[in-house]
Amino acid sequence: MIRVSVSDDDVYDVAVIGAGVVGCAVVRRFVLEGARVLLLERGADLLSGASKANSAILHTGFDAPENSLEVACMQAGYEEYLDIAGRLNLPLLETGAMVAAWNEQELARLDSIEAQARTNGVADVRRMTRDEMLAREPHLATNVMGGVLVPREHVIDPWSAPLAYLTQAVENGANALFGAELKAGRRDTRHWTLETTRGRFKAAFVVNCAGLRGDLVEQALLGSSSFTIHPRKGQFVVFDKAASGLIRTILLPVPTERTKGVVITRTVFGNVLVGPTAEEQDDRVHASVERPALEALVAAAVARVPALAGMPVTAVYAGLRPATEKKEYRVQIDKERGYLVLGGIRSTGLTAALGLARHAFALYRDAHANLAPLTAPA
Ligand SMILES: Cc1cc2nc3c(=O)[nH]c(=O)nc-3n(C[C@H](O)[C@H](O)[C@H](O)COP(=O)(O)OP(=O)(O)OC[C@H]3O[C@@H](n4cnc5c(N)ncnc54)[C@H](O)[C@@H]3O)c2cc1C
């Protein structure tokens, strides 16, 4: 299904570095807009980085930074996902979410959470009393104090969406090459020459979607990087399907500056997921799981949903967020050199990918107005 025949003489309109969810969405968007695209991925398959392990929530952006590129891309991505989900056969659990307060301090923060949601255009949020929450989720611990309902938060899955984006792109003419790590790049007046572990390729424009290695790829191409990746690990526990009847709505904590906190949610596969943690580390590749953190997650889950006590755990896993020294996405275009980076897509990239791809194409189109979108794409 994935095409791998690439001739050395081709000069592509665009080379996309990285087949995470962001890269797959970018390849799809650029191909649908009429560009000739080459995807270069260092791993043996797509999703070899951050995108292989996350919480799988399709966010409304209710708690995203106000007036940010992040919230704009999340909301554009959210809308496009819903628009194409049926056509591309993508899963969607219409769960809604409840931000739950468990003490007086958290209760006092619900007003600002609701206000931020409204500022972000998520107008259908509403306050819930303790009784309303317990009526909606009878297995919730009775010491819950109140919450905010976010009706349109949904659960998707991390893998089928990027696979579908890339499949559609390849069906419409994209070339995708795996085991092709970008090592270096040289720009002359017309195009980039990209040195990879699978050979040398040429492209007029490069989009860096290298996630956990975004800064290293920028260094390889430009000689220096405008940001540094600081991986932030998140560990998860997956309860057996027997637990799926215990919670219908995504249960969110009151978030902090640093993390959205530990979530309890069903998965599209019928399990219950608890996590993630938020742990800084230097390693960009390995995401280990550790017993004390997993036990703390189980304890936190049982404190919120007591009937989870004793439920079998069927899996544990961990993922790495491509965080940087700043909270915001690190998106920057160098029109002169034909280079765009979509970096530091920390913790909302599954939701934002389709929106980021549209944003990337809009930036690109400003510099290259001569493309004609496909009229009847597959
Ligand atoms: C614990 C956790 C929970 C999360 N929960 C959610 C959630 O509920 N909802 C949500 O929307 N988002 C969530 N996210 C965020 C989301 O997973 C990320 O934002 C997203 O995966 C980032 O994707 P990316 O494509 O930018 O990076 P990556 O997935 O890291 O993709 C980069 C790709 O580039 C490749 N690459 C790197 N260097 C090179 C090179 N030199 N040459 C060629 N290829 C290269 C890599 O192999 C990799 O495949 C979560 C993330 C984590 C870790």
The ligand as an SDF file (V2000), in Angstrom:
LIG
                    3D

 53 58  0  0  0  0  0  0  0  0999 V2000
    1.2430   10.8310   27.1110 C   0  0  0  0  0  0  0  0  0  0  0  0
    0.6330   11.5600   25.9590 C   0  0  0  0  0  0  0  0  0  0  0  0
   -0.7370   11.8100   25.9060 C   0  0  0  0  0  0  0  0  0  0  0  0
   -1.2860   12.5160   24.8410 C   0  0  0  0  0  0  0  0  0  0  0  0
   -2.6420   12.6520   24.7270 N   0  0  0  0  0  0  0  0  0  0  0  0
   -3.1770   13.2680   23.6470 C   0  0  0  0  0  0  0  0  0  0  0  0
   -4.5870   13.3400   23.4740 C   0  0  0  0  0  0  0  0  0  0  0  0
   -5.3560   12.7840   24.2340 O   0  0  0  0  0  0  0  0  0  0  0  0
   -5.0710   14.0540   22.4240 N   0  0  0  0  0  0  0  0  0  0  0  0
   -4.2550   14.6700   21.5320 C   0  0  0  0  0  0  0  0  0  0  0  0
   -4.7410   15.3320   20.6330 O   0  0  0  0  0  0  0  0  0  0  0  0
   -2.9040   14.5650   21.6330 N   0  0  0  0  0  0  0  0  0  0  0  0
   -2.3540   13.8690   22.6550 C   0  0  0  0  0  0  0  0  0  0  0  0
   -1.0040   13.7410   22.7850 N   0  0  0  0  0  0  0  0  0  0  0  0
   -0.1360   14.4690   21.8570 C   0  0  0  0  0  0  0  0  0  0  0  0
    0.1840   13.7800   20.5740 C   0  0  0  0  0  0  0  0  0  0  0  0
    0.4430   12.4060   20.7510 O   0  0  0  0  0  0  0  0  0  0  0  0
    1.4180   14.5050   19.9780 C   0  0  0  0  0  0  0  0  0  0  0  0
    1.1550   15.8800   19.9240 O   0  0  0  0  0  0  0  0  0  0  0  0
    1.7070   14.0100   18.5820 C   0  0  0  0  0  0  0  0  0  0  0  0
    1.8710   12.6070   18.5820 O   0  0  0  0  0  0  0  0  0  0  0  0
    2.9640   14.6710   18.0090 C   0  0  0  0  0  0  0  0  0  0  0  0
    3.1200   14.1420   16.7180 O   0  0  0  0  0  0  0  0  0  0  0  0
    4.2960   14.5540   15.7480 P   0  0  0  0  0  0  0  0  0  0  0  0
    3.9010   13.9930   14.4120 O   0  0  0  0  0  0  0  0  0  0  0  0
    4.5870   16.0060   15.8690 O   0  0  0  0  0  0  0  0  0  0  0  0
    5.5860   13.8110   16.3150 O   0  0  0  0  0  0  0  0  0  0  0  0
    6.0870   12.2290   16.2580 P   0  0  0  0  0  0  0  0  0  0  0  0
    4.9080   11.3700   16.4700 O   0  0  0  0  0  0  0  0  0  0  0  0
    7.2150   12.1760   17.1660 O   0  0  0  0  0  0  0  0  0  0  0  0
    6.4930   12.0540   14.7540 O   0  0  0  0  0  0  0  0  0  0  0  0
    7.7540   12.4080   14.2520 C   0  0  0  0  0  0  0  0  0  0  0  0
    8.2120   11.3670   13.2770 C   0  0  0  0  0  0  0  0  0  0  0  0
    9.4280   11.8480   12.6850 O   0  0  0  0  0  0  0  0  0  0  0  0
   10.3200   10.7760   12.5300 C   0  0  0  0  0  0  0  0  0  0  0  0
   11.6720   11.3280   12.4450 N   0  0  0  0  0  0  0  0  0  0  0  0
   12.3870   11.9120   13.4380 C   0  0  0  0  0  0  0  0  0  0  0  0
   13.6040   12.2810   12.9850 N   0  0  0  0  0  0  0  0  0  0  0  0
   13.6460   11.9540   11.6800 C   0  0  0  0  0  0  0  0  0  0  0  0
   14.6460   12.0810   10.6780 C   0  0  0  0  0  0  0  0  0  0  0  0
   15.8490   12.6100   10.9220 N   0  0  0  0  0  0  0  0  0  0  0  0
   14.3860   11.6220    9.4150 N   0  0  0  0  0  0  0  0  0  0  0  0
   13.1590   11.0570    9.1380 C   0  0  0  0  0  0  0  0  0  0  0  0
   12.1920   10.8920   10.0720 N   0  0  0  0  0  0  0  0  0  0  0  0
   12.4150   11.3460   11.3310 C   0  0  0  0  0  0  0  0  0  0  0  0
   10.0720    9.9330   13.7800 C   0  0  0  0  0  0  0  0  0  0  0  0
   10.5440    8.6020   13.6160 O   0  0  0  0  0  0  0  0  0  0  0  0
    8.5710   10.0370   13.9520 C   0  0  0  0  0  0  0  0  0  0  0  0
    7.8740    8.9850   13.3270 O   0  0  0  0  0  0  0  0  0  0  0  0
   -0.4380   13.0190   23.8270 C   0  0  0  0  0  0  0  0  0  0  0  0
    0.9330   12.7440   23.8710 C   0  0  0  0  0  0  0  0  0  0  0  0
    1.4630   11.9820   24.9010 C   0  0  0  0  0  0  0  0  0  0  0  0
    2.8970   11.5850   24.8660 C   0  0  0  0  0  0  0  0  0  0  0  0
  1  2  1  0
  2  3  1  0
  2 52  2  0
  3  4  2  0
  4  5  1  0
  4 50  1  0
  5  6  2  0
  6  7  1  0
  6 13  1  0
  7  8  2  0
  7  9  1  0
  9 10  1  0
 10 11  2  0
 10 12  1  0
 12 13  2  0
 13 14  1  0
 14 15  1  0
 14 50  1  0
 15 16  1  0
 16 17  1  0
 16 18  1  0
 18 19  1  0
 18 20  1  0
 20 21  1  0
 20 22  1  0
 22 23  1  0
 23 24  1  0
 24 25  2  0
 24 26  1  0
 24 27  1  0
 27 28  1  0
 28 29  2  0
 28 30  1  0
 28 31  1  0
 31 32  1  0
 32 33  1  0
 33 34  1  0
 33 48  1  0
 34 35  1  0
 35 36  1  0
 35 46  1  0
 36 37  1  0
 36 45  1  0
 37 38  2  0
 38 39  1  0
 39 40  1  0
 39 45  2  0
 40 41  1  0
 40 42  2  0
 42 43  1  0
 43 44  2  0
 44 45  1  0
 46 47  1  0
 46 48  1  0
 48 49  1  0
 50 51  2  0
 51 52  1  0
 52 53  1  0
M  END
$$$$
